[in-house]
């Protein structure tokens, strides 16, 4: 089915189209959820909740951008709302899902290195990790982050700076990076 046919089917609440849409995007969106989740179950809950929102709000999609981007934005907001609601800050996650990490950097040295970096990001305090994910990976501005998280724009900037510094220290300690001044290609995406 084409994306247009899927959208039309979902607009008519066709279960076959809904299932096909879910199958097309669920693995990529699960990767998004894992970056925010505390564990596998939370990521799956976020994914399900996100798709419920996708299906209930699909009539608002105006084809002014990529549909996948629209779905991704809903997933990110769902993850943030889930974190706000539950306020559980357990830092464990299944790192095998790091392969779904997408950044602005086109060249990632290796999937092993990407997994190591995601593992290190998971060690950051939840506030730092959330701002880093939103700014460096999802492409939100500090103004947008401030609005979404109900914080000051300056708080977003300082949390991002601290997250980046702390991440560099962790990467040096784990010998993924030689020294903080050395930039791995993936970290260059965080250098905005």
PyMOL commands that set and color helices and strands:
alter all, ss='L'
color gray80, all
select helices_A, chain A and resi 3-11+15-36+40-60+67-86+95-100+111-121+126-137+142-149+153-173+185-188
alter helices_A, ss='H'
color red, helices_A
deselect
rebuild
show_as cartoon
